[in-house]
Amino acid sequence: MLTTNDQRPTTRIGYGFDSHEFRSGIPLKIGGILLAHEKGLGGHSDGDVLLHAITDALLGAVAAPDIGALFPPSDTKWKGSDSAVFLQEALKRVHDAGYGVANMDASLVLAAPKIGPHAAAIRARVAQLLSVPADCVGLKAKTPEGLNLENSAIAHVVVILEKRKLEKRKLEKRKATKHSPKKKRA
């Protein structure tokens, strides 16, 4: 793997996994999109299994604590929270580490609802949250045939991060500071 002058890899890979049980009386949110379904995914936050797995993949890629450590279910502050908040914190940590998202690929495993009719909207929302083009977001849905998982949803996610290039202004500022004449003390 190529490395930069600071000996950190220029690319990193993160893997995330999450699962939630379907429950009556709550809305179903997957990938930041509300879907019409008789049940939603239970969880301390909004139960968005896909955004949770993406968050863990991002955090894992930069060796940060996982979603449960950063947003513990025991903390009432996160009760019912929009999972996009968790993803944004993970992205902040990715950017602080000097990386950006190159692409993401996800597999959802659930019996219902069918994801196909919603896939484009989910991909677009995830791309927006990650600040990448939609063609950098892969999404597949699988049914858990014969696995007795009809009452749950599972998400597997892989992300690839790339070392970010410094903005020209920052680079120019560094060069100017390095080469500027030292002031004499009076």
VMD Tcl script that builds the backbone (N, CA, C; Angstrom):
set m [mol new atoms 558]
animate dup $m
set s [atomselect $m all]
$s set {name element resname resid chain x y z} {
  {N N MET 1 A 0.836 -1.167 0.000}
  {CA C MET 1 A 0.000 0.000 0.000}
  {C C MET 1 A 0.889 1.242 0.000}
  {N N LEU 2 A 0.560 2.188 -0.845}
  {CA C LEU 2 A 1.335 3.418 -0.903}
  {C C LEU 2 A 1.201 4.201 0.390}
  {N N THR 3 A 2.246 4.886 0.756}
  {CA C THR 3 A 2.183 5.717 1.949}
  {C C THR 3 A 2.634 7.121 1.606}
  {N N THR 4 A 2.236 8.056 2.439}
  {CA C THR 4 A 2.646 9.436 2.274}
  {C C THR 4 A 3.883 9.676 3.111}
  {N N ASN 5 A 4.385 10.903 3.095}
  {CA C ASN 5 A 5.583 11.226 3.878}
  {C C ASN 5 A 5.423 10.928 5.356}
  {N N ASP 6 A 4.189 11.035 5.884}
  {CA C ASP 6 A 4.010 10.766 7.305}
  {C C ASP 6 A 3.842 9.269 7.596}
  {N N GLN 7 A 4.030 8.428 6.593}
  {CA C GLN 7 A 4.012 6.970 6.704}
  {C C GLN 7 A 2.632 6.386 7.017}
  {N N ARG 8 A 1.589 7.187 6.900}
  {CA C ARG 8 A 0.242 6.631 7.015}
  {C C ARG 8 A -0.205 6.175 5.631}
  {N N PRO 9 A -0.992 5.116 5.549}
  {CA C PRO 9 A -1.424 4.638 4.239}
  {C C PRO 9 A -2.247 5.698 3.502}
  {N N THR 10 A -2.158 5.675 2.166}
  {CA C THR 10 A -2.940 6.625 1.379}
  {C C THR 10 A -4.384 6.164 1.238}
  {N N THR 11 A -4.635 4.877 1.455}
  {CA C THR 11 A -6.004 4.363 1.457}
  {C C THR 11 A -6.228 3.536 2.710}
  {N N ARG 12 A -7.463 3.525 3.138}
  {CA C ARG 12 A -7.867 2.701 4.286}
  {C C ARG 12 A -9.202 2.062 3.959}
  {N N ILE 13 A -9.452 0.905 4.543}
  {CA C ILE 13 A -10.709 0.191 4.346}
  {C C ILE 13 A -11.371 0.015 5.702}
  {N N GLY 14 A -12.673 0.227 5.742}
  {CA C GLY 14 A -13.432 0.003 6.965}
  {C C GLY 14 A -14.612 -0.909 6.691}
  {N N TYR 15 A -14.955 -1.731 7.658}
  {CA C TYR 15 A -16.090 -2.648 7.552}
  {C C TYR 15 A -17.058 -2.361 8.691}
  {N N GLY 16 A -18.340 -2.308 8.371}
  {CA C GLY 16 A -19.359 -2.094 9.397}
  {C C GLY 16 A -20.479 -3.112 9.271}
  {N N PHE 17 A -21.053 -3.447 10.404}
  {CA C PHE 17 A -22.163 -4.405 10.468}
  {C C PHE 17 A -23.156 -3.883 11.487}
  {N N ASP 18 A -24.444 -4.052 11.200}
  {CA C ASP 18 A -25.458 -3.741 12.200}
  {C C ASP 18 A -26.686 -4.589 11.925}
  {N N SER 19 A -27.480 -4.789 12.959}
  {CA C SER 19 A -28.736 -5.529 12.825}
  {C C SER 19 A -29.743 -4.979 13.821}
  {N N HIS 20 A -30.995 -4.972 13.399}
  {CA C HIS 20 A -32.081 -4.534 14.278}
  {C C HIS 20 A -33.311 -5.396 14.013}
  {N N GLU 21 A -34.140 -5.512 15.027}
  {CA C GLU 21 A -35.375 -6.262 14.948}
  {C C GLU 21 A -36.515 -5.331 14.550}
  {N N PHE 22 A -37.435 -5.839 13.720}
  {CA C PHE 22 A -38.629 -5.061 13.369}
  {C C PHE 22 A -39.573 -5.012 14.561}
  {N N ARG 23 A -40.173 -3.839 14.758}
  {CA C ARG 23 A -41.150 -3.637 15.839}
  {C C ARG 23 A -42.323 -2.809 15.328}
  {N N SER 24 A -43.474 -3.082 15.851}
  {CA C SER 24 A -44.676 -2.319 15.482}
  {C C SER 24 A -44.662 -0.949 16.140}
  {N N GLY 25 A -45.350 -0.008 15.508}
  {CA C GLY 25 A -45.564 1.304 16.112}
  {C C GLY 25 A -44.447 2.309 15.928}
  {N N ILE 26 A -43.439 1.987 15.139}
  {CA C ILE 26 A -42.367 2.954 14.885}
  {C C ILE 26 A -42.126 3.043 13.372}
  {N N PRO 27 A -41.669 4.198 12.899}
  {CA C PRO 27 A -41.419 4.336 11.454}
  {C C PRO 27 A -40.174 3.561 11.027}
  {N N LEU 28 A -40.161 3.162 9.761}
  {CA C LEU 28 A -39.017 2.445 9.203}
  {C C LEU 28 A -38.134 3.432 8.445}
  {N N LYS 29 A -36.891 3.513 8.860}
  {CA C LYS 29 A -35.921 4.388 8.218}
  {C C LYS 29 A -34.705 3.548 7.840}
  {N N ILE 30 A -34.359 3.590 6.553}
  {CA C ILE 30 A -33.174 2.887 6.067}
  {C C ILE 30 A -32.415 3.829 5.143}
  {N N GLY 31 A -31.154 4.038 5.449}
  {CA C GLY 31 A -30.329 4.920 4.635}
  {C C GLY 31 A -30.785 6.362 4.666}
  {N N GLY 32 A -31.400 6.752 5.764}
  {CA C GLY 32 A -31.864 8.132 5.899}
  {C C GLY 32 A -33.187 8.410 5.201}
  {N N ILE 33 A -33.836 7.380 4.679}
  {CA C ILE 33 A -35.094 7.524 3.950}
  {C C ILE 33 A -36.207 6.807 4.716}
  {N N LEU 34 A -37.335 7.488 4.906}
  {CA C LEU 34 A -38.504 6.852 5.521}
  {C C LEU 34 A -39.182 5.970 4.483}
  {N N LEU 35 A -39.437 4.717 4.848}
  {CA C LEU 35 A -40.091 3.778 3.948}
  {C C LEU 35 A -41.435 3.374 4.520}
  {N N ALA 36 A -42.428 3.240 3.653}
  {CA C ALA 36 A -43.754 2.799 4.084}
  {C C ALA 36 A -43.690 1.304 4.388}
  {N N HIS 37 A -43.954 0.957 5.639}
  {CA C HIS 37 A -43.943 -0.443 6.066}
  {C C HIS 37 A -44.709 -0.525 7.377}
  {N N GLU 38 A -45.298 -1.671 7.647}
  {CA C GLU 38 A -46.103 -1.810 8.866}
  {C C GLU 38 A -45.270 -1.820 10.146}
  {N N LYS 39 A -43.977 -2.043 10.026}
  {CA C LYS 39 A -43.104 -2.056 11.197}
  {C C LYS 39 A -41.842 -1.255 10.905}
  {N N GLY 40 A -41.230 -0.770 11.980}
  {CA C GLY 40 A -39.951 -0.085 11.860}
  {C C GLY 40 A -38.878 -0.887 12.570}
  {N N LEU 41 A -37.651 -0.395 12.522}
  {CA C LEU 41 A -36.547 -1.091 13.178}
  {C C LEU 41 A -36.321 -0.521 14.567}
  {N N GLY 42 A -36.375 -1.385 15.561}
  {CA C GLY 42 A -36.166 -0.965 16.931}
  {C C GLY 42 A -34.713 -0.616 17.183}
  {N N GLY 43 A -34.512 0.261 18.095}
  {CA C GLY 43 A -33.161 0.675 18.460}
  {C C GLY 43 A -33.257 1.870 19.372}
  {N N HIS 44 A -32.167 2.227 19.981}
  {CA C HIS 44 A -32.169 3.372 20.884}
  {C C HIS 44 A -32.356 4.672 20.110}
  {N N SER 45 A -31.752 4.745 18.923}
  {CA C SER 45 A -31.916 5.932 18.067}
  {C C SER 45 A -33.082 5.642 17.121}
  {N N ASP 46 A -32.965 6.056 15.863}
  {CA C ASP 46 A -34.038 5.791 14.901}
  {C C ASP 46 A -33.946 4.390 14.287}
  {N N GLY 47 A -32.948 3.598 14.692}
  {CA C GLY 47 A -32.828 2.218 14.238}
  {C C GLY 47 A -32.392 2.054 12.789}
  {N N ASP 48 A -31.801 3.085 12.196}
  {CA C ASP 48 A -31.396 3.028 10.789}
  {C C ASP 48 A -30.186 2.106 10.640}
  {N N VAL 49 A -30.459 0.858 10.348}
  {CA C VAL 49 A -29.442 -0.195 10.293}
  {C C VAL 49 A -28.338 0.134 9.286}
  {N N LEU 50 A -28.686 0.746 8.163}
  {CA C LEU 50 A -27.681 1.057 7.142}
  {C C LEU 50 A -26.762 2.187 7.587}
  {N N LEU 51 A -27.327 3.274 8.106}
  {CA C LEU 51 A -26.469 4.377 8.566}
  {C C LEU 51 A -25.605 3.957 9.745}
  {N N HIS 52 A -26.102 3.069 10.588}
  {CA C HIS 52 A -25.290 2.572 11.707}
  {C C HIS 52 A -24.089 1.778 11.195}
  {N N ALA 53 A -24.316 0.920 10.204}
  {CA C ALA 53 A -23.217 0.126 9.650}
  {C C ALA 53 A -22.211 1.016 8.919}
  {N N ILE 54 A -22.700 2.030 8.206}
  {CA C ILE 54 A -21.790 2.967 7.531}
  {C C ILE 54 A -20.949 3.701 8.569}
  {N N THR 55 A -21.598 4.146 9.633}
  {CA C THR 55 A -20.893 4.858 10.701}
  {C C THR 55 A -19.773 3.998 11.275}
  {N N ASP 56 A -20.071 2.739 11.573}
  {CA C ASP 56 A -19.038 1.850 12.121}
  {C C ASP 56 A -17.923 1.588 11.112}
  {N N ALA 57 A -18.264 1.480 9.827}
  {CA C ALA 57 A -17.237 1.274 8.808}
  {C C ALA 57 A -16.297 2.474 8.744}
  {N N LEU 58 A -16.856 3.683 8.789}
  {CA C LEU 58 A -16.035 4.897 8.767}
  {C C LEU 58 A -15.130 4.965 9.993}
  {N N LEU 59 A -15.711 4.708 11.154}
  {CA C LEU 59 A -14.936 4.757 12.396}
  {C C LEU 59 A -13.838 3.704 12.410}
  {N N GLY 60 A -14.163 2.507 11.947}
  {CA C GLY 60 A -13.175 1.438 11.916}
  {C C GLY 60 A -12.008 1.736 10.978}
  {N N ALA 61 A -12.306 2.401 9.872}
  {CA C ALA 61 A -11.256 2.710 8.898}
  {C C ALA 61 A -10.184 3.635 9.465}
  {N N VAL 62 A -10.560 4.469 10.438}
  {CA C VAL 62 A -9.576 5.382 11.052}
  {C C VAL 62 A -9.245 4.969 12.482}
  {N N ALA 63 A -9.566 3.736 12.821}
  {CA C ALA 63 A -9.262 3.161 14.139}
  {C C ALA 63 A -9.832 3.991 15.283}
  {N N ALA 64 A -11.045 4.511 15.089}
  {CA C ALA 64 A -11.741 5.278 16.124}
  {C C ALA 64 A -12.654 4.324 16.910}
  {N N PRO 65 A -13.126 4.761 18.078}
  {CA C PRO 65 A -14.075 3.921 18.827}
  {C C PRO 65 A -15.341 3.671 17.992}
  {N N ASP 66 A -16.042 2.568 18.255}
  {CA C ASP 66 A -17.232 2.248 17.471}
  {C C ASP 66 A -18.438 3.080 17.895}
  {N N ILE 67 A -19.527 2.916 17.154}
  {CA C ILE 67 A -20.740 3.715 17.351}
  {C C ILE 67 A -21.289 3.552 18.774}
  {N N GLY 68 A -21.221 2.346 19.319}
  {CA C GLY 68 A -21.731 2.103 20.667}
  {C C GLY 68 A -20.930 2.809 21.744}
  {N N ALA 69 A -19.629 2.962 21.511}
  {CA C ALA 69 A -18.782 3.669 22.474}
  {C C ALA 69 A -19.004 5.175 22.397}
  {N N LEU 70 A -19.198 5.692 21.184}
  {CA C LEU 70 A -19.384 7.138 21.013}
  {C C LEU 70 A -20.800 7.597 21.351}
  {N N PHE 71 A -21.784 6.741 21.052}
  {CA C PHE 71 A -23.192 7.086 21.266}
  {C C PHE 71 A -23.874 5.947 22.022}
  {N N PRO 72 A -23.509 5.747 23.281}
  {CA C PRO 72 A -24.010 4.577 24.015}
  {C C PRO 72 A -25.528 4.593 24.196}
  {N N PRO 73 A -26.159 3.428 24.033}
  {CA C PRO 73 A -27.605 3.332 24.232}
  {C C PRO 73 A -28.026 3.686 25.661}
  {N N SER 74 A -27.095 3.642 26.582}
  {CA C SER 74 A -27.409 3.988 27.974}
  {C C SER 74 A -27.564 5.498 28.160}
  {N N ASP 75 A -27.137 6.287 27.182}
  {CA C ASP 75 A -27.221 7.744 27.266}
  {C C ASP 75 A -28.550 8.203 26.657}
  {N N THR 76 A -29.443 8.705 27.487}
  {CA C THR 76 A -30.779 9.115 27.026}
  {C C THR 76 A -30.720 10.249 25.999}
  {N N LYS 77 A -29.607 10.942 25.932}
  {CA C LYS 77 A -29.440 12.028 24.956}
  {C C LYS 77 A -29.625 11.531 23.524}
  {N N TRP 78 A -29.313 10.255 23.265}
  {CA C TRP 78 A -29.372 9.727 21.906}
  {C C TRP 78 A -30.688 9.025 21.602}
  {N N LYS 79 A -31.604 8.963 22.558}
  {CA C LYS 79 A -32.894 8.293 22.362}
  {C C LYS 79 A -33.639 8.932 21.196}
  {N N GLY 80 A -33.971 8.130 20.200}
  {CA C GLY 80 A -34.731 8.596 19.046}
  {C C GLY 80 A -33.948 9.461 18.072}
  {N N SER 81 A -32.645 9.595 18.247}
  {CA C SER 81 A -31.830 10.470 17.396}
  {C C SER 81 A -31.817 10.025 15.941}
  {N N ASP 82 A -31.682 10.989 15.058}
  {CA C ASP 82 A -31.489 10.735 13.640}
  {C C ASP 82 A -30.080 10.164 13.471}
  {N N SER 83 A -29.964 9.015 12.867}
  {CA C SER 83 A -28.663 8.363 12.717}
  {C C SER 83 A -27.700 9.142 11.840}
  {N N ALA 84 A -28.195 10.100 11.076}
  {CA C ALA 84 A -27.305 10.958 10.279}
  {C C ALA 84 A -26.357 11.731 11.192}
  {N N VAL 85 A -26.771 12.003 12.423}
  {CA C VAL 85 A -25.912 12.688 13.397}
  {C C VAL 85 A -24.680 11.828 13.689}
  {N N PHE 86 A -24.884 10.529 13.841}
  {CA C PHE 86 A -23.777 9.618 14.124}
  {C C PHE 86 A -22.819 9.555 12.928}
  {N N LEU 87 A -23.414 9.464 11.732}
  {CA C LEU 87 A -22.603 9.397 10.524}
  {C C LEU 87 A -21.777 10.676 10.356}
  {N N GLN 88 A -22.376 11.820 10.652}
  {CA C GLN 88 A -21.642 13.088 10.525}
  {C C GLN 88 A -20.466 13.155 11.498}
  {N N GLU 89 A -20.634 12.633 12.698}
  {CA C GLU 89 A -19.523 12.597 13.651}
  {C C GLU 89 A -18.423 11.664 13.156}
  {N N ALA 90 A -18.807 10.533 12.589}
  {CA C ALA 90 A -17.808 9.616 12.030}
  {C C ALA 90 A -17.060 10.278 10.881}
  {N N LEU 91 A -17.775 10.989 10.015}
  {CA C LEU 91 A -17.129 11.696 8.903}
  {C C LEU 91 A -16.167 12.762 9.402}
  {N N LYS 92 A -16.541 13.443 10.471}
  {CA C LYS 92 A -15.660 14.457 11.053}
  {C C LYS 92 A -14.348 13.801 11.488}
  {N N ARG 93 A -14.443 12.644 12.107}
  {CA C ARG 93 A -13.248 11.925 12.545}
  {C C ARG 93 A -12.410 11.453 11.348}
  {N N VAL 94 A -13.083 11.046 10.289}
  {CA C VAL 94 A -12.389 10.656 9.059}
  {C C VAL 94 A -11.622 11.851 8.502}
  {N N HIS 95 A -12.294 12.997 8.401}
  {CA C HIS 95 A -11.657 14.200 7.861}
  {C C HIS 95 A -10.529 14.689 8.775}
  {N N ASP 96 A -10.749 14.637 10.084}
  {CA C ASP 96 A -9.699 15.041 11.029}
  {C C ASP 96 A -8.454 14.164 10.903}
  {N N ALA 97 A -8.652 12.917 10.504}
  {CA C ALA 97 A -7.527 12.007 10.312}
  {C C ALA 97 A -6.851 12.233 8.954}
  {N N GLY 98 A -7.433 13.126 8.146}
  {CA C GLY 98 A -6.831 13.453 6.853}
  {C C GLY 98 A -7.332 12.627 5.687}
  {N N TYR 99 A -8.492 12.002 5.838}
  {CA C TYR 99 A -9.033 11.144 4.784}
  {C C TYR 99 A -10.392 11.636 4.312}
  {N N GLY 100 A -10.782 11.151 3.145}
  {CA C GLY 100 A -12.111 11.388 2.594}
  {C C GLY 100 A -12.637 10.072 2.050}
  {N N VAL 101 A -13.937 9.989 1.857}
  {CA C VAL 101 A -14.562 8.770 1.363}
  {C C VAL 101 A -14.338 8.660 -0.144}
  {N N ALA 102 A -13.802 7.522 -0.587}
  {CA C ALA 102 A -13.653 7.252 -2.018}
  {C C ALA 102 A -14.901 6.535 -2.534}
  {N N ASN 103 A -15.317 5.484 -1.822}
  {CA C ASN 103 A -16.566 4.820 -2.164}
  {C C ASN 103 A -17.042 3.945 -1.015}
  {N N MET 104 A -18.286 3.502 -1.140}
  {CA C MET 104 A -18.922 2.686 -0.124}
  {C C MET 104 A -19.758 1.636 -0.820}
  {N N ASP 105 A -19.802 0.448 -0.261}
  {CA C ASP 105 A -20.641 -0.613 -0.802}
  {C C ASP 105 A -21.370 -1.267 0.359}
  {N N ALA 106 A -22.670 -1.515 0.168}
  {CA C ALA 106 A -23.486 -2.079 1.244}
  {C C ALA 106 A -24.350 -3.222 0.734}
  {N N SER 107 A -24.596 -4.166 1.625}
  {CA C SER 107 A -25.577 -5.225 1.390}
  {C C SER 107 A -26.556 -5.199 2.544}
  {N N LEU 108 A -27.825 -5.112 2.207}
  {CA C LEU 108 A -28.899 -5.192 3.203}
  {C C LEU 108 A -29.508 -6.586 3.116}
  {N N VAL 109 A -29.776 -7.183 4.256}
  {CA C VAL 109 A -30.418 -8.487 4.307}
  {C C VAL 109 A -31.716 -8.313 5.085}
  {N N LEU 110 A -32.850 -8.441 4.376}
  {CA C LEU 110 A -34.155 -8.324 5.017}
  {C C LEU 110 A -35.220 -8.929 4.113}
  {N N ALA 111 A -36.261 -9.472 4.726}
  {CA C ALA 111 A -37.333 -10.109 3.963}
  {C C ALA 111 A -38.262 -9.072 3.341}
  {N N ALA 112 A -38.530 -8.003 4.050}
  {CA C ALA 112 A -39.432 -6.949 3.571}
  {C C ALA 112 A -39.103 -5.672 4.322}
  {N N PRO 113 A -39.373 -4.544 3.723}
  {CA C PRO 113 A -39.945 -4.324 2.401}
  {C C PRO 113 A -38.890 -4.536 1.318}
  {N N LYS 114 A -39.359 -4.620 0.094}
  {CA C LYS 114 A -38.447 -4.716 -1.043}
  {C C LYS 114 A -37.696 -3.396 -1.158}
  {N N ILE 115 A -36.383 -3.464 -1.289}
  {CA C ILE 115 A -35.543 -2.264 -1.351}
  {C C ILE 115 A -35.435 -1.715 -2.776}
  {N N GLY 116 A -35.567 -2.568 -3.777}
  {CA C GLY 116 A -35.421 -2.157 -5.174}
  {C C GLY 116 A -36.113 -0.846 -5.533}
  {N N PRO 117 A -37.390 -0.681 -5.198}
  {CA C PRO 117 A -38.079 0.558 -5.556}
  {C C PRO 117 A -37.528 1.802 -4.834}
  {N N HIS 118 A -36.779 1.602 -3.765}
  {CA C HIS 118 A -36.250 2.715 -2.968}
  {C C HIS 118 A -34.737 2.882 -3.100}
  {N N ALA 119 A -34.100 1.977 -3.835}
  {CA C ALA 119 A -32.639 1.945 -3.897}
  {C C ALA 119 A -32.036 3.261 -4.388}
  {N N ALA 120 A -32.602 3.845 -5.428}
  {CA C ALA 120 A -32.040 5.095 -5.966}
  {C C ALA 120 A -32.118 6.217 -4.939}
  {N N ALA 121 A -33.238 6.318 -4.230}
  {CA C ALA 121 A -33.391 7.364 -3.206}
  {C C ALA 121 A -32.436 7.140 -2.041}
  {N N ILE 122 A -32.267 5.888 -1.631}
  {CA C ILE 122 A -31.348 5.568 -0.534}
  {C C ILE 122 A -29.913 5.890 -0.955}
  {N N ARG 123 A -29.534 5.457 -2.154}
  {CA C ARG 123 A -28.182 5.747 -2.647}
  {C C ARG 123 A -27.935 7.248 -2.716}
  {N N ALA 124 A -28.918 7.998 -3.201}
  {CA C ALA 124 A -28.760 9.453 -3.315}
  {C C ALA 124 A -28.600 10.092 -1.940}
  {N N ARG 125 A -29.375 9.647 -0.965}
  {CA C ARG 125 A -29.283 10.220 0.383}
  {C C ARG 125 A -27.951 9.868 1.035}
  {N N VAL 126 A -27.519 8.631 0.897}
  {CA C VAL 126 A -26.235 8.227 1.474}
  {C C VAL 126 A -25.102 8.994 0.799}
  {N N ALA 127 A -25.167 9.137 -0.517}
  {CA C ALA 127 A -24.141 9.903 -1.245}
  {C C ALA 127 A -24.096 11.337 -0.745}
  {N N GLN 128 A -25.265 11.923 -0.527}
  {CA C GLN 128 A -25.340 13.294 -0.002}
  {C C GLN 128 A -24.694 13.374 1.381}
  {N N LEU 129 A -25.007 12.438 2.244}
  {CA C LEU 129 A -24.437 12.428 3.594}
  {C C LEU 129 A -22.924 12.249 3.574}
  {N N LEU 130 A -22.431 11.438 2.635}
  {CA C LEU 130 A -20.994 11.170 2.540}
  {C C LEU 130 A -20.248 12.195 1.681}
  {N N SER 131 A -20.999 13.079 1.015}
  {CA C SER 131 A -20.421 14.076 0.093}
  {C C SER 131 A -19.630 13.419 -1.038}
  {N N VAL 132 A -20.227 12.387 -1.623}
  {CA C VAL 132 A -19.640 11.706 -2.777}
  {C C VAL 132 A -20.709 11.587 -3.859}
  {N N PRO 133 A -20.313 11.390 -5.123}
  {CA C PRO 133 A -21.302 11.154 -6.178}
  {C C PRO 133 A -22.067 9.854 -5.918}
  {N N ALA 134 A -23.307 9.790 -6.378}
  {CA C ALA 134 A -24.133 8.595 -6.164}
  {C C ALA 134 A -23.510 7.347 -6.762}
  {N N ASP 135 A -22.697 7.497 -7.815}
  {CA C ASP 135 A -22.084 6.305 -8.400}
  {C C ASP 135 A -20.902 5.787 -7.571}
  {N N CYS 136 A -20.654 6.418 -6.436}
  {CA C CYS 136 A -19.647 5.922 -5.492}
  {C C CYS 136 A -20.301 5.209 -4.313}
  {N N VAL 137 A -21.608 4.992 -4.412}
  {CA C VAL 137 A -22.364 4.315 -3.354}
  {C C VAL 137 A -23.027 3.083 -3.953}
  {N N GLY 138 A -22.567 1.913 -3.522}
  {CA C GLY 138 A -23.177 0.668 -3.962}
  {C C GLY 138 A -24.199 0.197 -2.940}
  {N N LEU 139 A -25.297 -0.369 -3.427}
  {CA C LEU 139 A -26.334 -0.867 -2.526}
  {C C LEU 139 A -26.977 -2.097 -3.144}
  {N N LYS 140 A -26.974 -3.183 -2.381}
  {CA C LYS 140 A -27.622 -4.406 -2.801}
  {C C LYS 140 A -28.543 -4.855 -1.674}
  {N N ALA 141 A -29.641 -5.492 -2.049}
  {CA C ALA 141 A -30.548 -6.045 -1.042}
  {C C ALA 141 A -30.716 -7.530 -1.301}
  {N N LYS 142 A -30.678 -8.289 -0.237}
  {CA C LYS 142 A -30.808 -9.748 -0.318}
  {C C LYS 142 A -31.907 -10.196 0.625}
  {N N THR 143 A -32.604 -11.249 0.241}
  {CA C THR 143 A -33.593 -11.821 1.159}
  {C C THR 143 A -32.936 -12.964 1.928}
  {N N PRO 144 A -33.328 -13.125 3.188}
  {CA C PRO 144 A -32.716 -14.169 4.029}
  {C C PRO 144 A -33.392 -15.517 3.840}
  {N N GLU 145 A -33.366 -16.029 2.621}
  {CA C GLU 145 A -34.090 -17.251 2.277}
  {C C GLU 145 A -33.715 -18.420 3.173}
  {N N GLY 146 A -34.726 -18.939 3.882}
  {CA C GLY 146 A -34.541 -20.118 4.712}
  {C C GLY 146 A -33.748 -19.883 5.991}
  {N N LEU 147 A -33.475 -18.637 6.339}
  {CA C LEU 147 A -32.652 -18.365 7.524}
  {C C LEU 147 A -33.462 -17.918 8.738}
  {N N ASN 148 A -34.784 -17.887 8.623}
  {CA C ASN 148 A -35.653 -17.499 9.734}
  {C C ASN 148 A -35.300 -16.111 10.279}
  {N N LEU 149 A -35.033 -15.170 9.384}
  {CA C LEU 149 A -34.697 -13.798 9.761}
  {C C LEU 149 A -35.771 -12.821 9.291}
  {N N GLU 150 A -37.005 -13.279 9.184}
  {CA C GLU 150 A -38.080 -12.444 8.647}
  {C C GLU 150 A -38.384 -11.228 9.507}
  {N N ASN 151 A -37.989 -11.240 10.763}
  {CA C ASN 151 A -38.308 -10.130 11.659}
  {C C ASN 151 A -37.093 -9.253 11.979}
  {N N SER 152 A -36.098 -9.276 11.103}
  {CA C SER 152 A -34.914 -8.454 11.365}
  {C C SER 152 A -34.334 -7.921 10.058}
  {N N ALA 153 A -33.482 -6.919 10.205}
  {CA C ALA 153 A -32.751 -6.349 9.072}
  {C C ALA 153 A -31.280 -6.308 9.455}
  {N N ILE 154 A -30.440 -6.628 8.495}
  {CA C ILE 154 A -28.993 -6.670 8.702}
  {C C ILE 154 A -28.334 -5.837 7.608}
  {N N ALA 155 A -27.284 -5.120 7.973}
  {CA C ALA 155 A -26.523 -4.350 6.979}
  {C C ALA 155 A -25.039 -4.673 7.121}
  {N N HIS 156 A -24.401 -4.902 5.989}
  {CA C HIS 156 A -22.952 -5.069 5.891}
  {C C HIS 156 A -22.445 -3.942 5.005}
  {N N VAL 157 A -21.391 -3.257 5.430}
  {CA C VAL 157 A -20.873 -2.107 4.677}
  {C C VAL 157 A -19.356 -2.151 4.629}
  {N N VAL 158 A -18.821 -1.778 3.480}
  {CA C VAL 158 A -17.383 -1.588 3.319}
  {C C VAL 158 A -17.184 -0.179 2.763}
  {N N VAL 159 A -16.222 0.554 3.336}
  {CA C VAL 159 A -15.865 1.869 2.805}
  {C C VAL 159 A -14.377 1.886 2.476}
  {N N ILE 160 A -14.050 2.646 1.469}
  {CA C ILE 160 A -12.645 2.903 1.147}
  {C C ILE 160 A -12.419 4.393 1.326}
  {N N LEU 161 A -11.388 4.716 2.099}
  {CA C LEU 161 A -11.005 6.105 2.324}
  {C C LEU 161 A -9.706 6.382 1.590}
  {N N GLU 162 A -9.567 7.612 1.128}
  {CA C GLU 162 A -8.323 8.043 0.489}
  {C C GLU 162 A -7.782 9.251 1.226}
  {N N LYS 163 A -6.472 9.335 1.265}
  {CA C LYS 163 A -5.799 10.480 1.868}
  {C C LYS 163 A -6.250 11.728 1.124}
  {N N ARG 164 A -6.652 12.742 1.860}
  {CA C ARG 164 A -7.109 13.990 1.248}
  {C C ARG 164 A -5.925 14.874 0.903}
  {N N LYS 165 A -6.068 15.597 -0.188}
  {CA C LYS 165 A -5.034 16.543 -0.586}
  {C C LYS 165 A -5.277 17.859 0.136}
  {N N LEU 166 A -4.208 18.488 0.536}
  {CA C LEU 166 A -4.344 19.791 1.188}
  {C C LEU 166 A -4.881 20.800 0.195}
  {N N GLU 167 A -5.701 21.675 0.672}
  {CA C GLU 167 A -6.175 22.753 -0.179}
  {C C GLU 167 A -4.987 23.621 -0.567}
  {N N LYS 168 A -5.044 24.200 -1.753}
  {CA C LYS 168 A -3.941 25.031 -2.238}
  {C C LYS 168 A -3.591 26.139 -1.253}
  {N N ARG 169 A -4.617 26.768 -0.681}
  {CA C ARG 169 A -4.348 27.871 0.243}
  {C C ARG 169 A -3.535 27.412 1.442}
  {N N LYS 170 A -3.875 26.264 1.994}
  {CA C LYS 170 A -3.142 25.761 3.155}
  {C C LYS 170 A -1.696 25.462 2.783}
  {N N LEU 171 A -1.517 24.867 1.604}
  {CA C LEU 171 A -0.181 24.542 1.146}
  {C C LEU 171 A 0.632 25.814 0.907}
  {N N GLU 172 A 0.011 26.794 0.247}
  {CA C GLU 172 A 0.705 28.060 -0.012}
  {C C GLU 172 A 1.057 28.767 1.294}
  {N N LYS 173 A 0.145 28.711 2.260}
  {CA C LYS 173 A 0.395 29.345 3.549}
  {C C LYS 173 A 1.587 28.686 4.239}
  {N N ARG 174 A 1.644 27.350 4.167}
  {CA C ARG 174 A 2.776 26.637 4.769}
  {C C ARG 174 A 4.093 27.039 4.112}
  {N N LYS 175 A 4.066 27.092 2.768}
  {CA C LYS 175 A 5.280 27.460 2.030}
  {C C LYS 175 A 5.704 28.879 2.375}
  {N N ALA 176 A 4.737 29.782 2.431}
  {CA C ALA 176 A 5.044 31.182 2.743}
  {C C ALA 176 A 5.623 31.307 4.144}
  {N N THR 177 A 5.084 30.563 5.078}
  {CA C THR 177 A 5.570 30.603 6.459}
  {C C THR 177 A 6.978 30.028 6.543}
  {N N LYS 178 A 7.242 28.962 5.799}
  {CA C LYS 178 A 8.555 28.323 5.804}
  {C C LYS 178 A 9.637 29.233 5.230}
  {N N HIS 179 A 9.272 29.987 4.188}
  {CA C HIS 179 A 10.262 30.780 3.468}
  {C C HIS 179 A 10.247 32.268 3.797}
  {N N SER 180 A 9.409 32.670 4.731}
  {CA C SER 180 A 9.361 34.098 5.053}
  {C C SER 180 A 10.570 34.480 5.905}
  {N N PRO 181 A 11.087 35.692 5.693}
  {CA C PRO 181 A 12.260 36.124 6.470}
  {C C PRO 181 A 11.888 36.274 7.945}
  {N N LYS 182 A 12.836 35.921 8.789}
  {CA C LYS 182 A 12.620 36.048 10.232}
  {C C LYS 182 A 12.735 37.515 10.617}
  {N N LYS 183 A 11.837 37.943 11.485}
  {CA C LYS 183 A 11.876 39.330 11.973}
  {C C LYS 183 A 12.951 39.463 13.030}
  {N N LYS 184 A 13.650 40.554 12.963}
  {CA C LYS 184 A 14.678 40.813 13.968}
  {C C LYS 184 A 14.031 41.417 15.187}
  {N N ARG 185 A 14.499 41.009 16.320}
  {CA C ARG 185 A 13.993 41.582 17.573}
  {C C ARG 185 A 14.733 42.871 17.874}
  {N N ALA 186 A 13.983 43.834 18.344}
  {CA C ALA 186 A 14.584 45.132 18.651}
  {C C ALA 186 A 15.101 45.182 20.069}
}
mol reanalyze $m
mol bondsrecalc $m
mol representation Tube
mol addrep $m
